[in-house]
Amino acid sequence: MDSLLNVSRRGLVKMGLAAAGLPMLTRAFGSSALAQDASSEAGKKGAVGGRSDAELYTGKGLQGGGQLEIRLTQSIYTSDPDALEVSQRMKPFNLESWIVEWTRVAEKNEMEADKLAADGYKVTANEFYLRASGFYREACWPMPVDEPRMLPSYKKMRETYDKAWKMTRAPFERVQINYEGKVLDGYFRKPNGPAGKKYPVVIPFQGADTMAEATIMGGGAYTARGMAYLAVDFPGQGGAMRLHDLHLPPDTDRIAKAMIDYLETRPDVDATRVGMQGISMGGFGVPRAASGEKRIKAAFMSSGSYDLKSDLFTYYPPIQERVRWIIGARDLSDASKKLDEYNLGGGRAEKIEAPMLIGYSKDDRIMDPAGALRLYEACKNSKRDMVEGTGHAQAGNAGGPRSMRPVVFPDWAAKTLGAEA
């Protein structure tokens, strides 16, 4: 296995593996290939850099760079019996097969949870409802807006998630945020501490396929370090997009303003110490927000982006239709035009004064790592650093599973925001 980890993507191609087959290795190395899996728990701090063309298979001359939707794979290297079953039954890169297989195991786990709940085994029922919710989320995230099963699958994800937390006490509270006359649903959690204590807080800016129900469960890395955590489906994400047709604006500081305005009303939050975490596509959203919202005191992202059009839309063609939906464009041509506003140009990068930690992976096939370097070089008025190895996981990443490396972002956020664990 160690020898495989040190084989680059270009090397795999030279050995005769087709580009379509490379993603099959991704989860074999212990990391999911979902867009929302930004792998923020690892990386090499201080490694200033960008794209490594030697480690990328560009597919020159092929439509869309010769790429399939590389995220639609499930590895056999898993200890989860249902995920293993999916990997054995599904057709890789096939959306219909992906939906059918994940929905099947979701329904199976929901039925088991219902039986456990009826028998009074609440803790175990909670666990199976959460499994069902996670599997419904897997089935749902790649579905396009015109897929008839998209909305029912999303609602089943929410329904089973809610059922889970009727069984046991949730580690969070549900919140609603006023955003320009609209209501955004989310979750807030904080450390255990004495009454009256005010905590610094981190706001995750999720990726193209992320949902707040998944994100809030990862907030424990921050609460363990003395920070509160506010996970909300922003416009263009989760329920805000699927249920309320709210789309992501280019000036994301408008969203950050709504979040921080809300936090200022809470007696358990120190709203003078607010950080924003960028997950995948949030690698653009966070720095753009920090360029206009000065109450952001720490900005860190797994896949830094200077220009969403060149760093994601053009770089990774399979995601273009999803980006079109996220920003509310009529078609791909309209999306390309609208995306001319989704960048840090026009002096915006120079307006960022908050400290930044800009993550990337030099062989990222979903978000162009060259954009992270461009962002780093442009933000001249920020005390900033880069961290390599936190972007979207690829077959060529060396160093072992990223979850086994020391965490970077939670520790950096805690130190920057002055948290006390």
C-alpha positions as CSV (number, residue, x, y, z in Angstrom):
1,M,0.0,0.0,0.0
2,D,2.8,2.4,0.8
3,S,4.3,1.9,-2.6
4,L,0.9,2.7,-4.2
5,L,0.6,5.9,-2.2
6,N,3.9,7.1,-3.8
7,V,2.8,6.6,-7.4
8,S,1.7,9.8,-9.0
9,R,-1.3,10.2,-11.2
10,R,0.9,10.7,-14.3
11,G,2.8,7.5,-13.3
12,L,-0.4,5.5,-13.1
13,V,-1.4,6.7,-16.6
14,K,2.1,5.7,-17.9
15,M,1.5,2.2,-16.3
16,G,-1.6,1.9,-18.5
17,L,-4.4,2.7,-16.1
18,A,-7.2,4.6,-17.9
19,A,-8.2,8.0,-16.6
20,A,-11.6,6.7,-15.9
21,G,-10.2,4.1,-13.6
22,L,-8.0,6.3,-11.4
23,P,-10.8,7.5,-9.1
24,M,-11.4,3.9,-8.1
25,L,-8.2,4.2,-6.0
26,T,-9.3,7.3,-4.2
27,R,-11.3,5.8,-1.5
28,A,-8.9,2.9,-1.2
29,F,-6.6,5.3,0.4
30,G,-9.1,6.2,3.1
31,S,-10.5,9.5,1.7
32,S,-13.9,10.1,0.1
33,A,-13.9,11.8,-3.3
34,L,-17.1,13.9,-2.6
35,A,-16.8,17.6,-3.3
36,Q,-17.7,18.3,0.2
37,D,-14.9,16.1,1.6
38,A,-12.3,18.9,1.8
39,S,-10.0,16.8,4.1
40,S,-9.4,19.7,6.4
41,E,-7.8,17.6,9.0
42,A,-4.4,17.4,7.4
43,G,-1.7,19.1,5.4
44,K,1.8,20.6,5.3
45,K,1.7,24.1,6.8
46,G,4.1,26.6,5.2
47,A,4.2,24.8,1.9
48,V,3.7,27.8,-0.5
49,G,2.8,26.5,-3.9
50,G,0.2,25.7,-6.5
51,R,-0.5,23.2,-9.2
52,S,1.9,20.3,-9.9
53,D,1.3,19.5,-13.6
54,A,3.6,16.5,-13.3
55,E,1.1,14.9,-11.0
56,L,-2.0,15.7,-13.0
57,Y,-3.5,13.8,-16.0
58,T,-4.8,16.6,-18.1
59,G,-6.4,14.6,-20.9
60,K,-5.2,17.1,-23.6
61,G,-7.3,17.0,-26.7
62,L,-10.2,15.3,-25.0
63,Q,-13.6,16.9,-24.4
64,G,-13.7,18.3,-20.8
65,G,-10.1,17.2,-20.2
66,G,-11.2,13.6,-20.7
67,Q,-12.9,13.6,-17.3
68,L,-15.8,11.6,-16.0
69,E,-17.7,12.6,-12.9
70,I,-14.8,11.2,-10.8
71,R,-16.7,11.4,-7.5
72,L,-19.2,8.7,-8.4
73,T,-17.2,5.8,-7.1
74,Q,-17.3,3.7,-3.9
75,S,-14.2,1.7,-2.8
76,I,-14.3,-1.9,-1.5
77,Y,-11.7,-0.8,1.1
78,T,-14.3,0.0,3.8
79,S,-15.3,-1.5,7.2
80,D,-18.9,-0.4,6.6
81,P,-20.9,-3.4,5.3
82,D,-23.5,-1.3,3.5
83,A,-20.9,0.8,1.8
84,L,-19.1,-2.4,0.8
85,E,-22.3,-3.7,-0.6
86,V,-22.8,-0.5,-2.6
87,S,-19.2,-0.8,-4.0
88,Q,-19.9,-4.4,-5.1
89,R,-23.2,-3.6,-6.8
90,M,-22.9,-0.1,-8.3
91,K,-21.5,0.8,-11.7
92,P,-18.7,3.4,-11.3
93,F,-19.4,6.9,-12.7
94,N,-23.0,5.9,-13.4
95,L,-25.5,8.3,-11.7
96,E,-28.5,6.0,-12.0
97,S,-26.6,3.1,-10.4
98,W,-25.3,5.5,-7.7
99,I,-28.8,6.7,-6.8
100,V,-30.4,3.2,-6.8
101,E,-27.7,1.6,-4.6
102,W,-27.4,4.3,-2.0
103,T,-31.2,4.7,-1.8
104,R,-31.5,0.9,-1.2
105,V,-29.1,0.9,1.8
106,A,-30.7,4.1,3.1
107,E,-34.2,2.5,3.1
108,K,-32.8,-0.7,4.7
109,N,-31.3,1.3,7.6
110,E,-34.4,3.4,8.0
111,M,-36.5,0.3,8.4
112,E,-34.1,-1.1,11.0
113,A,-34.2,2.2,12.8
114,D,-38.0,2.3,12.8
115,K,-38.1,-1.2,14.4
116,L,-35.5,-0.3,17.0
117,A,-37.4,2.8,17.9
118,A,-40.7,0.9,18.2
119,D,-38.9,-1.6,20.5
120,G,-37.7,1.3,22.7
121,Y,-34.0,1.0,21.8
122,K,-33.5,4.8,21.4
123,V,-29.7,5.0,21.3
124,T,-29.3,2.3,18.7
125,A,-32.3,3.7,16.7
126,N,-30.5,7.1,16.7
127,E,-27.4,5.4,15.2
128,F,-29.4,3.7,12.4
129,Y,-31.4,6.8,11.6
130,L,-28.2,8.7,11.2
131,R,-26.9,5.9,8.9
132,A,-30.0,6.2,6.9
133,S,-29.7,10.0,6.7
134,G,-26.1,9.7,5.6
135,F,-27.0,7.2,2.8
136,Y,-29.9,9.3,1.6
137,R,-27.5,12.2,1.5
138,E,-25.1,10.1,-0.6
139,A,-27.9,9.3,-3.0
140,C,-29.1,12.9,-3.2
141,W,-26.0,15.1,-3.5
142,P,-25.2,14.5,-7.2
143,M,-28.8,14.6,-8.4
144,P,-29.5,17.5,-10.8
145,V,-32.5,19.9,-10.2
146,D,-34.6,18.1,-12.9
147,E,-34.2,14.7,-11.3
148,P,-37.6,13.6,-10.0
149,R,-36.0,11.8,-7.0
150,M,-33.9,14.8,-6.0
151,L,-36.4,16.6,-3.7
152,P,-37.9,13.4,-2.1
153,S,-34.4,12.1,-1.4
154,Y,-33.4,15.3,0.2
155,K,-36.5,15.4,2.3
156,K,-35.9,11.8,3.4
157,M,-32.3,12.8,4.5
158,R,-33.8,15.6,6.6
159,E,-36.6,13.4,7.9
160,T,-34.3,10.6,9.1
161,Y,-31.9,13.1,10.6
162,D,-34.7,14.7,12.6
163,K,-35.9,11.3,13.7
164,A,-32.4,10.4,15.0
165,W,-32.3,13.4,17.3
166,K,-35.8,12.7,18.7
167,M,-34.3,9.5,20.1
168,T,-31.4,11.1,22.0
169,R,-30.2,14.6,23.0
170,A,-28.6,16.4,20.1
171,P,-25.1,17.9,20.5
172,F,-26.4,21.1,18.8
173,E,-29.4,23.5,18.8
174,R,-31.4,24.3,15.7
175,V,-31.2,27.9,14.6
176,Q,-32.8,30.1,11.9
177,I,-30.9,33.1,10.4
178,N,-32.5,36.1,8.8
179,Y,-30.9,36.7,5.4
180,E,-32.3,39.7,3.5
181,G,-35.9,38.8,4.4
182,K,-35.4,35.1,3.9
183,V,-34.9,32.4,6.6
184,L,-31.9,30.1,6.5
185,D,-31.9,26.9,8.6
186,G,-28.9,25.7,10.5
187,Y,-27.3,24.3,13.6
188,F,-25.2,25.8,16.4
189,R,-23.0,23.9,18.9
190,K,-20.6,25.1,21.6
191,P,-18.2,23.7,24.2
192,N,-19.4,22.6,27.6
193,G,-18.6,25.5,29.9
194,P,-19.8,27.7,32.7
195,A,-22.9,29.8,32.2
196,G,-22.2,33.3,30.9
197,K,-19.0,32.3,29.1
198,K,-18.6,33.8,25.6
199,Y,-16.9,31.7,23.0
200,P,-15.1,32.6,19.7
201,V,-17.0,31.0,16.8
202,V,-16.3,29.4,13.5
203,I,-18.7,29.6,10.5
204,P,-18.1,26.9,7.9
205,F,-18.8,28.0,4.3
206,Q,-19.8,24.7,2.7
207,G,-19.0,23.3,-0.7
208,A,-21.1,22.7,-3.8
209,D,-22.6,19.5,-2.5
210,T,-22.3,19.9,1.3
211,M,-25.3,19.9,3.6
212,A,-25.4,21.5,7.1
213,E,-26.6,18.2,8.6
214,A,-23.2,16.6,7.7
215,T,-21.1,19.7,8.5
216,I,-22.4,20.3,12.0
217,M,-21.3,16.8,13.0
218,G,-17.7,17.7,12.1
219,G,-17.8,20.7,14.4
220,G,-16.6,18.7,17.4
221,A,-13.0,19.4,16.3
222,Y,-13.7,23.1,17.0
223,T,-15.8,22.8,20.2
224,A,-13.1,20.5,21.7
225,R,-10.7,23.5,21.2
226,G,-13.0,26.0,22.9
227,M,-14.8,27.4,19.8
228,A,-18.5,27.5,19.0
229,Y,-19.6,26.3,15.5
230,L,-22.4,27.6,13.3
231,A,-23.3,25.4,10.3
232,V,-26.0,26.8,8.0
233,D,-27.2,26.0,4.5
234,F,-26.2,29.2,2.7
235,P,-27.9,30.4,-0.5
236,G,-26.8,27.9,-3.2
237,Q,-26.5,25.0,-0.6
238,G,-28.6,22.3,0.9
239,G,-32.2,23.3,1.8
240,A,-31.7,26.9,0.9
241,M,-31.3,26.0,-2.7
242,R,-33.5,22.8,-2.8
243,L,-36.4,24.1,-0.8
244,H,-36.3,27.9,-1.2
245,D,-34.6,28.4,-4.5
246,L,-32.0,30.7,-3.0
247,H,-28.8,31.0,-5.0
248,L,-25.2,32.0,-4.2
249,P,-24.4,35.6,-4.9
250,P,-20.9,36.7,-6.0
251,D,-20.6,39.1,-3.0
252,T,-20.6,36.5,-0.3
253,D,-19.9,39.1,2.4
254,R,-23.7,39.6,2.3
255,I,-24.1,36.1,3.7
256,A,-21.4,36.6,6.2
257,K,-23.1,39.7,7.4
258,A,-26.3,37.9,8.1
259,M,-24.4,35.2,10.1
260,I,-22.4,37.6,12.2
261,D,-25.4,39.8,12.8
262,Y,-27.1,36.8,14.3
263,L,-24.1,35.8,16.4
264,E,-24.0,39.3,17.9
265,T,-27.4,38.6,19.4
266,R,-26.2,35.5,21.3
267,P,-25.0,36.0,24.9
268,D,-22.7,32.9,24.6
269,V,-20.7,34.1,21.6
270,D,-17.9,36.6,21.4
271,A,-18.7,38.1,18.0
272,T,-15.4,40.0,17.9
273,R,-13.7,36.7,17.4
274,V,-15.4,35.2,14.3
275,G,-13.6,32.8,11.9
276,M,-14.8,31.4,8.6
277,Q,-13.9,28.0,7.3
278,G,-14.0,27.4,3.5
279,I,-14.9,23.8,2.5
280,S,-14.2,23.0,-1.2
281,M,-16.2,25.7,-3.1
282,G,-16.2,27.7,0.1
283,G,-12.5,28.3,-0.8
284,F,-13.8,31.1,-2.9
285,G,-16.7,32.1,-0.6
286,V,-14.6,32.7,2.5
287,P,-11.9,35.1,1.0
288,R,-14.6,37.0,-1.0
289,A,-16.6,37.4,2.3
290,A,-13.5,38.5,4.2
291,S,-12.8,41.2,1.5
292,G,-16.1,42.9,2.5
293,E,-16.9,41.8,6.0
294,K,-14.3,43.2,8.4
295,R,-15.8,41.3,11.4
296,I,-14.2,38.1,10.1
297,K,-11.0,37.8,12.1
298,A,-9.7,34.5,10.7
299,A,-10.2,33.0,7.2
300,F,-9.1,29.5,6.3
301,M,-10.0,27.2,3.5
302,S,-9.2,23.7,2.3
303,S,-9.1,24.6,-1.4
304,G,-8.3,28.3,-1.9
305,S,-9.7,30.0,-4.9
306,Y,-9.1,33.4,-6.5
307,D,-11.5,33.0,-9.4
308,L,-14.4,30.5,-9.3
309,K,-14.8,30.5,-13.0
310,S,-11.3,29.4,-13.9
311,D,-10.6,27.5,-10.7
312,L,-13.7,25.3,-10.8
313,F,-16.1,25.8,-13.6
314,T,-13.6,25.6,-16.4
315,Y,-11.1,23.4,-14.6
316,Y,-13.6,20.6,-13.7
317,P,-16.3,20.4,-16.5
318,P,-18.4,17.7,-14.8
319,I,-19.5,20.2,-12.1
320,Q,-20.6,22.9,-14.5
321,E,-24.3,22.1,-14.4
322,R,-24.2,22.0,-10.6
323,V,-22.5,25.4,-10.5
324,R,-25.1,26.8,-12.9
325,W,-27.8,25.7,-10.5
326,I,-26.0,27.1,-7.5
327,I,-25.6,30.6,-8.9
328,G,-29.1,30.6,-10.5
329,A,-28.0,30.9,-14.2
330,R,-30.4,30.0,-17.1
331,D,-27.9,27.8,-18.9
332,L,-24.1,27.1,-19.1
333,S,-23.5,30.1,-21.3
334,D,-25.3,32.4,-18.9
335,A,-23.4,30.8,-16.0
336,S,-20.1,31.5,-17.7
337,K,-21.0,35.2,-18.0
338,K,-22.3,35.5,-14.4
339,L,-19.2,33.8,-13.1
340,D,-17.1,36.8,-14.3
341,E,-18.2,38.5,-11.0
342,Y,-17.2,35.5,-8.8
343,N,-13.5,36.5,-8.1
344,L,-11.2,38.5,-6.0
345,G,-10.2,40.9,-8.7
346,G,-10.9,44.6,-8.8
347,G,-8.8,45.2,-5.6
348,R,-10.9,42.9,-3.5
349,A,-8.0,40.6,-2.5
350,E,-6.1,43.6,-1.2
351,K,-9.0,44.5,1.1
352,I,-8.6,41.3,3.1
353,E,-6.9,42.1,6.4
354,A,-7.9,39.0,8.4
355,P,-5.2,36.4,8.9
356,M,-5.5,33.6,6.3
357,L,-4.5,29.9,6.0
358,I,-4.9,28.9,2.4
359,G,-5.1,25.2,1.7
360,Y,-4.7,23.3,-1.5
361,S,-3.5,20.0,-3.0
362,K,-1.0,20.2,-5.8
363,D,-2.7,17.4,-7.7
364,D,-6.4,18.5,-7.0
365,R,-8.5,17.4,-10.0
366,I,-11.6,19.3,-8.8
367,M,-10.4,22.8,-7.7
368,D,-7.4,24.2,-9.5
369,P,-4.5,24.5,-7.0
370,A,-3.1,27.4,-9.1
371,G,-6.0,29.5,-7.9
372,A,-4.9,29.0,-4.3
373,L,-1.4,30.3,-5.1
374,R,-2.9,33.2,-7.0
375,L,-5.1,34.0,-4.0
376,Y,-2.0,33.8,-1.7
377,E,0.0,36.2,-3.9
378,A,-2.9,38.7,-4.2
379,C,-3.8,39.1,-0.5
380,K,-0.9,41.3,0.3
381,N,-2.5,42.9,3.4
382,S,-3.3,39.7,5.2
383,K,-0.9,37.8,7.4
384,R,-1.2,34.6,5.5
385,D,0.2,31.2,5.0
386,M,-0.5,28.1,2.8
387,V,-1.0,24.5,3.7
388,E,-0.6,21.7,1.1
389,G,-2.6,18.5,1.1
390,T,-6.0,19.7,2.2
391,G,-7.7,19.9,-1.2
392,H,-9.9,17.2,-2.7
393,A,-8.3,13.8,-2.3
394,Q,-6.7,12.2,-5.3
395,A,-5.2,8.8,-6.1
396,G,-1.7,10.3,-6.3
397,N,-1.6,11.8,-2.8
398,A,1.3,10.4,-0.9
399,G,1.8,10.3,2.9
400,G,-1.0,7.9,3.8
401,P,-4.6,8.6,4.7
402,R,-5.0,12.3,5.5
403,S,-7.1,11.6,8.6
404,M,-4.0,10.1,10.2
405,R,-1.9,13.3,9.9
406,P,-1.9,16.0,12.6
407,V,-4.9,18.4,12.3
408,V,-4.1,21.9,10.9
409,F,-7.2,24.0,10.6
410,P,-8.8,23.5,14.0
411,D,-5.5,24.2,15.8
412,W,-4.8,27.3,13.6
413,A,-8.3,28.6,14.2
414,A,-8.0,28.1,17.9
415,K,-4.7,30.0,18.1
416,T,-5.8,32.8,15.8
417,L,-9.1,33.4,17.6
418,G,-7.6,33.0,21.1
419,A,-9.8,30.0,22.1
420,E,-9.3,28.3,25.4
421,A,-10.0,24.6,25.3
